[in-house]
Amino acid sequence: MGATVTWRIDQGDCRELLRGMAAESVHIAITSPPYWGLRCYNTSPLVWEHADTLAYRAETGDDSALCEHAWGEEQPGRKRDEQHLEALGERLGCGGGNKASTVNHSHSGSGQFCAKCGAWLGSLGLENTPELYIAHMVEVFREVRRVMRKDATCWVNMGDNYATHLFTRQGKPRNVCQPPNDWEGTKLGGRESSKHVTVTHQTVPGLKPKDLCGMPWRLAFALQADGWWLRSEIIWHKPNPMPESVRDRPTKAHETVFLLTKAARYFYDNDAIREPHAEPGRIQKHYAHGYGTRNAVGIKTFKPSGESPGYNPAGRNRRTVWTIPTSAFPGAHFATFPPKLIEPMILTSPTKCCAVCGKGWVRETVRTDQVDPSANGSRFDTGKTAVHGNGRAQHGERHVTKALGFRPGCDCPGLDGDGPWIDLAAHPDGEANWPTVPAVVLDPFSGAGTTPMVALRHGRNAIGHELSEAYADMARRRIVADSPLFNHTGGCHDN
């Protein structure tokens, strides 16, 4: 049965928006949160409760224990190098093309702490320590995990940065994102006179100036400790990286994407994102020239000369380095995801789902006679092809499977009450009797709406959360412009 694809961009604090969503309703989450200490997004500060308060509420279920916060002085901001960013942003037609750019400089510094309970008032990403930022990220992703199905996946893009001094002026904190015009006696505002200025140099505990902060792995380990399965690290290699005015280290040309899950087993359509073999002809050549050899005890370590190489014609398993240029569009959000980065992630999610239980349809496959070399022909003395003593423990041979189509992955009976499908041939008209819905894609930090836009292109439902009203409006306009079928906010079309 045909499914209807829908979308919406909700504006507000993603924590509150996530709490308003049904548990286990999302099939895949893809997001790029604000990076720590790189830029401000001109949004109103939010209250982030202390970890002890959150732990008490989680343990007791008592949400009534509210503190009448008494906010202290604002914390000093972090200096950052903004050289070349505005000019580059103008050239690209956006605000610099990544989260390190700043075009509109108007925001508070590194927030304020409650003198009573330790809560923090500020904007995510502007915390004065990495630890506080990571604690806030863990809080957000607990809500993400709650709305994810047990078989869902979560993809998180996280950039890194370098430690700097914390700067204050005449004993007062100064805006981290705004190069001040009235700072004299320093080079921070482009002035070099010298009167009435006190600059306090402070360092972030545990970090020295010029240290790489390691924020992606700090986040990954914190989420892992909070119960997430950390399944993979993907390197997003940028062939067109942002130029950097540095002479004592290489220019940064990559970011990190983590694949996280809430269970050990989950839905992941590996065949949907296979990539071409690098040199399939070379594999044939090895076999033709007698690549099959024998080890010391006379046991073959590879296939004999002339036998079929048996590589998967659908392509090889996708690897963990993805070379994808950054991209921008006129009027872009300063940190747009390239659509090509998101596409493989979305394609791993179900193409359609059972309308009753929400479980994704799975590929119907048949075993062929073609041998999969990834499981056979190993020349290492470990695993299934290992040699133990004078003989091989197991041959370990597997065969390539061929996809026939998709079938329900659940045991729901369907409209005809005929029970779960065993194979497609037994139900030639079964799909017409089986109600399906699209998978749900969530981005809790949707920015310019790239994730929802790409999700809709591939027939998935899309939900985006964005704190900035301006960016939420931008995302809605962008989605409508990308496809005339989505002609209003919350639009839909038949898949």
Backbone hydrogen bonds, N-H to C=O, Kabsch-Sander energy under -0.5 kcal/mol:
donor,donor_aa,acceptor,acceptor_aa,energy
5,V,3,A,-0.5
5,V,493,H,-3.3
7,W,491,G,-1.2
8,R,462,A,-1.4
10,D,8,R,-0.5
10,D,464,G,-3.2
12,G,10,D,-0.5
12,G,466,E,-1.8
17,L,13,D,-2.3
18,L,14,C,-2.8
19,R,15,R,-1.8
20,G,16,E,-1.0
21,M,18,L,-1.7
24,E,146,R,-2.0
25,S,22,A,-0.7
25,S,147,V,-2.1
26,V,147,V,-2.3
27,H,440,V,-1.7
28,I,440,V,-1.6
29,A,153,T,-2.4
30,I,442,L,-2.6
31,T,155,W,-2.3
32,S,445,F,-0.5
37,G,125,G,-4.2
38,L,35,Y,-0.8
46,L,122,G,-2.8
48,W,120,W,-3.1
49,E,47,V,-0.5
54,L,50,H,-2.1
55,A,51,A,-2.5
56,Y,52,D,-2.2
57,R,53,T,-2.2
58,A,54,L,-2.4
59,E,55,A,-2.1
60,T,56,Y,-2.6
61,G,57,R,-2.5
63,D,61,G,-0.8
66,L,64,S,-2.2
69,H,67,C,-1.5
71,W,69,H,-0.6
72,G,113,F,-2.7
75,Q,111,G,-3.5
77,G,167,F,-0.7
77,G,174,R,-1.0
79,K,165,H,-1.8
82,E,80,R,-0.6
85,L,82,E,-1.3
86,E,82,E,-0.5
88,L,84,H,-2.3
89,G,85,L,-2.6
90,E,86,E,-2.3
91,R,87,A,-1.9
92,L,88,L,-2.2
93,G,89,G,-1.0
94,C,89,G,-2.4
101,S,98,N,-1.6
105,H,103,V,-0.7
106,S,104,N,-1.0
110,S,75,Q,-1.7
112,Q,121,L,-2.1
114,C,119,A,-2.7
115,A,70,A,-3.0
118,G,114,C,-1.4
120,W,48,W,-2.8
121,L,112,Q,-3.2
122,G,46,L,-2.4
122,G,120,W,-0.6
126,L,123,S,-2.5
133,Y,129,T,-1.7
134,I,130,P,-2.8
135,A,131,E,-2.2
136,H,132,L,-2.0
137,M,133,Y,-2.2
138,V,134,I,-2.6
139,E,135,A,-1.8
140,V,136,H,-2.0
141,F,137,M,-2.6
142,R,138,V,-1.3
143,E,139,E,-1.1
143,E,140,V,-0.6
144,V,140,V,-1.7
145,R,141,F,-2.3
146,R,142,R,-1.6
147,V,143,E,-1.5
148,M,144,V,-1.0
149,R,26,V,-2.8
152,A,149,R,-1.7
153,T,27,H,-1.2
154,C,260,L,-2.8
155,W,29,A,-3.1
156,V,154,C,-0.5
156,V,258,F,-2.3
157,N,31,T,-2.5
157,N,155,W,-0.5
158,M,156,V,-0.5
158,M,256,T,-2.8
163,A,211,D,-3.2
166,L,202,Q,-2.3
167,F,77,G,-1.8
169,R,172,K,-3.1
170,Q,198,T,-1.5
172,K,169,R,-2.4
174,R,167,F,-1.0
183,W,180,P,-0.5
184,E,182,D,-0.9
190,G,187,K,-0.8
200,T,168,T,-0.9
200,T,198,T,-0.6
201,H,199,V,-0.5
202,Q,166,L,-1.2
202,Q,200,T,-0.7
207,L,204,V,-2.4
210,K,163,A,-2.6
211,D,208,K,-2.5
213,C,161,N,-2.7
218,R,214,G,-1.9
219,L,215,M,-2.4
220,A,216,P,-2.4
221,F,217,W,-2.5
222,A,218,R,-1.9
223,L,219,L,-2.7
224,Q,220,A,-2.3
225,A,221,F,-2.4
226,D,222,A,-1.2
227,G,224,Q,-1.5
228,W,223,L,-2.3
229,W,261,T,-3.0
230,L,228,W,-0.6
231,R,229,W,-0.9
231,R,259,L,-2.4
232,S,259,L,-1.3
234,I,232,S,-0.5
234,I,257,V,-3.7
235,I,320,T,-3.4
236,W,234,I,-0.7
236,W,255,E,-2.9
237,H,235,I,-1.1
237,H,322,W,-2.2
238,K,253,A,-3.0
246,V,244,E,-1.6
255,E,236,W,-1.7
256,T,158,M,-1.4
257,V,234,I,-2.7
258,F,156,V,-2.7
259,L,232,S,-2.5
260,L,154,C,-3.4
260,L,258,F,-0.6
261,T,229,W,-1.9
262,K,152,A,-0.6
267,F,151,D,-2.6
269,D,348,T,-2.0
270,N,268,Y,-1.6
272,A,269,D,-0.8
273,I,270,N,-1.3
274,R,271,D,-0.9
275,E,316,R,-2.1
282,R,279,E,-0.8
283,I,279,E,-1.2
284,Q,280,P,-1.6
285,K,281,G,-1.9
286,H,282,R,-2.0
287,Y,283,I,-1.6
288,A,284,Q,-2.3
289,H,285,K,-1.4
290,G,287,Y,-1.4
291,Y,286,H,-1.3
293,T,291,Y,-0.5
295,N,299,I,-2.1
298,G,295,N,-2.0
301,T,293,T,-2.4
302,F,293,T,-0.6
306,G,287,Y,-2.1
307,E,304,P,-1.6
315,G,312,N,-1.9
316,R,275,E,-2.4
322,W,235,I,-2.9
322,W,320,T,-0.6
323,T,321,V,-0.6
324,I,237,H,-2.1
324,I,322,W,-0.9
331,G,93,G,-1.3
332,A,93,G,-0.8
332,A,329,F,-1.7
336,T,333,H,-0.8
341,L,338,P,-1.6
342,I,338,P,-1.2
343,E,339,P,-2.2
345,M,341,L,-0.5
346,I,342,I,-2.3
347,L,343,E,-2.4
348,T,344,P,-0.9
348,T,345,M,-0.9
349,S,346,I,-1.8
353,C,437,V,-2.6
354,C,359,K,-2.7
355,A,435,P,-2.2
358,G,354,C,-1.7
361,W,352,K,-2.7
362,V,407,R,-2.8
364,E,405,G,-3.2
365,T,363,R,-0.7
366,V,402,K,-2.1
368,T,400,V,-2.3
372,D,398,R,-2.6
375,A,372,D,-1.6
385,T,382,T,-0.6
386,A,383,G,-1.6
388,H,386,A,-0.6
388,H,391,G,-2.4
389,G,387,V,-0.6
391,G,388,H,-1.5
393,A,386,A,-1.7
394,Q,384,K,-0.8
398,R,372,D,-0.5
400,V,370,Q,-3.4
402,K,366,V,-2.9
404,L,364,E,-4.0
405,G,364,E,-1.0
407,R,362,V,-2.5
415,L,433,N,-2.7
417,G,414,G,-1.2
418,D,413,P,-0.7
419,G,413,P,-0.7
426,A,423,D,-0.6
427,H,424,L,-1.6
430,G,427,H,-1.6
432,A,429,D,-0.6
433,N,429,D,-0.6
433,N,430,G,-1.1
434,W,431,E,-1.4
437,V,353,C,-2.3
441,V,439,A,-0.5
441,V,461,N,-2.6
442,L,28,I,-2.4
443,D,463,I,-2.2
446,S,443,D,-0.6
446,S,465,H,-2.8
449,G,446,S,-3.0
450,T,446,S,-0.6
453,M,449,G,-2.2
454,V,450,T,-2.6
455,A,451,T,-2.4
456,L,452,P,-2.3
457,R,453,M,-1.7
458,H,454,V,-1.2
459,G,456,L,-1.7
460,R,455,A,-2.6
461,N,439,A,-2.8
462,A,6,T,-2.1
463,I,441,V,-2.4
464,G,8,R,-2.4
465,H,443,D,-2.5
466,E,10,D,-2.3
472,A,468,S,-2.2
473,D,469,E,-2.2
474,M,470,A,-2.1
475,A,471,Y,-2.6
476,R,472,A,-2.1
477,R,473,D,-2.3
478,R,474,M,-2.4
479,I,475,A,-2.4
480,V,476,R,-2.2
481,A,477,R,-2.4
482,D,478,R,-1.9
483,S,479,I,-1.3
486,F,483,S,-1.8
487,N,485,L,-1.5
491,G,488,H,-1.7
493,H,5,V,-1.6
495,N,3,A,-3.9
